[in-house]
């Protein structure tokens, strides 16, 4: 009997998921992540509702795992490139993305002439979606240097921009008002 496989690209909670349905798989579901996309292997006959339920569970698990382990500079570069592809049509291609202990007033900075992005080391302990928002912000600067309407339209493509901005504003407020 030949194995039948079907691939389907879906979005679950604003995240891409590649679903691979297999006739050989009867009960188990497995997942991994490739270039920022969750790849879910499921039985051929699993309902869409069940697929989405498993996708959410694996997204949560991967997010928790990522939150425990700070990203390396190489991880940051890979993530920046994945975010560029997903939200900015792959136009900005950074040469390097590094954590910086020199950034105390800013969350990130970009040198557009060299394609270098630096993120404040303070972001390392923050949720991954906040780090991603800052990365998208800095990637947008590789396209548009200012903070005008075109820049805002680029950063708005990341679905959690407003939420991350509020989170960072709260952290900044607490920093300036703590004893």
C-alpha positions in Angstrom: 0.0 0.0 0.0 1.4 3.4 -1.0 1.8 6.1 1.6 -0.3 9.1 0.8 0.9 12.6 2.0 -0.8 15.9 1.6 0.8 19.3 2.5 -1.2 22.3 3.5 0.0 25.8 4.6 -2.4 27.3 7.2 -2.3 30.1 9.7 -3.1 29.5 13.4 -3.1 32.6 15.7 -1.2 34.6 13.1 1.6 32.0 12.9 2.4 29.9 9.8 1.9 26.2 10.1 2.8 23.6 7.5 0.5 20.6 8.0 1.7 17.3 6.5 -1.1 14.7 6.5 0.0 11.1 6.1 -1.9 7.8 5.5 0.8 5.9 7.4 0.3 8.0 10.5 -2.8 6.7 12.4 -2.8 8.2 15.9 0.3 10.3 16.6 1.0 13.9 16.0 4.6 15.3 15.9 6.0 18.8 15.3 9.2 20.6 14.7 10.1 24.1 13.6 11.9 25.0 10.3 12.9 28.6 9.5 10.3 30.0 11.9 7.5 27.8 10.6 5.8 25.1 12.7 5.7 21.8 10.8 3.0 19.5 12.0 2.8 15.9 11.0 -0.7 14.4 11.5 -2.9 11.5 10.5 -4.5 11.9 7.1 -8.1 12.0 8.5 -7.5 14.3 11.4 -10.1 17.1 11.5 -9.1 20.7 10.8 -10.3 21.6 14.3 -8.0 18.9 15.8 -5.1 20.1 13.7 -5.5 23.7 14.9 -5.7 22.4 18.5 -2.4 20.5 18.1 -0.8 23.5 16.4 -1.7 25.8 19.3 -0.4 23.3 21.8 2.9 22.9 20.0 3.2 26.7 19.4 2.8 27.2 23.2 5.4 24.5 23.9 7.9 25.9 21.5 7.3 29.4 22.8 7.9 28.3 26.4 11.0 26.5 25.4 12.3 29.5 23.5 11.6 31.8 26.4 13.8 29.6 28.7 16.8 29.6 26.3 18.0 33.1 25.2 18.6 33.4 21.5 22.2 33.5 20.4 23.4 36.1 17.8 23.1 33.4 15.1 19.5 32.7 16.3 18.7 36.4 16.1 20.0 36.6 12.5 18.0 33.6 11.4 14.9 34.9 13.2 15.3 38.4 11.6 15.6 36.8 8.1 12.4 34.7 8.8 10.5 37.8 10.0 11.7 39.8 7.0 10.4 37.0 4.7 7.1 36.8 6.5 6.2 40.4 7.2 8.4 42.5 4.8 8.4 40.5 1.6 12.0 39.5 2.3 13.3 42.9 1.3 15.5 43.8 4.2 18.3 41.3 4.5 20.5 42.1 7.6 24.2 41.2 7.5 24.3 40.7 11.2 22.1 40.9 14.3 23.7 41.1 17.7 22.8 41.5 21.4 24.4 44.7 22.7 25.3 45.5 26.3 25.9 49.1 25.1 22.3 49.9 24.6 20.7 51.3 27.7 18.3 53.9 26.4 17.1 52.1 23.2 15.7 48.7 22.6 17.4 48.4 19.2 19.4 50.2 16.6 20.2 49.8 12.9 23.1 50.8 10.8 21.6 50.7 7.3 24.9 51.2 5.4 26.2 47.9 6.9 22.9 46.1 7.4 23.8 45.7 11.1 21.1 45.4 13.8 21.8 45.6 17.5 19.3 44.7 20.2 19.6 45.7 23.8 20.6 42.8 26.0 17.7 43.8 28.2 15.3 42.2 25.7 16.9 38.7 26.2 14.6 38.0 29.1 11.5 39.4 27.5 8.9 37.4 25.7 9.8 36.2 22.2 7.0 38.2 20.6 8.4 41.4 22.1 11.9 40.6 20.7 10.3 39.9 17.3 8.5 43.2 17.3 11.8 45.0 17.9 13.4 43.0 15.2 10.6 43.9 12.7 11.0 47.6 13.8 14.8 47.5 13.1 14.3 45.6 9.8 11.8 48.3 8.7 14.6 50.8 9.2 16.6 49.0 6.6 13.9 50.0 4.2 12.7 53.3 5.7 15.1 55.4 7.9 12.6 57.6 9.6 9.5 57.0 11.6 6.9 58.4 9.2 3.8 56.9 7.7 5.6 54.5 5.4 7.7 53.2 8.3 4.6 52.8 10.5 2.9 50.8 7.7 5.8 48.4 7.6 5.9 47.8 11.3 2.2 47.4 11.5 2.5 44.3 9.4 3.7 42.5 12.5 0.4 41.6 14.3 1.7 42.2 17.9 3.4 45.6 17.3 0.9 47.6 19.4 1.0 45.0 22.2 4.8 44.9 22.2 5.0 48.8 22.2 2.7 48.9 25.3 4.8 46.2 27.0 8.0 48.1 26.4 6.4 51.4 27.4 5.5 49.7 30.7 9.0 48.4 31.3 10.4 51.9 30.5 8.0 53.5 32.9 8.9 51.1 35.7 12.6 51.7 35.1 12.2 55.4 35.5 9.9 55.2 38.5 11.5 52.4 40.6 13.4 53.4 43.8 
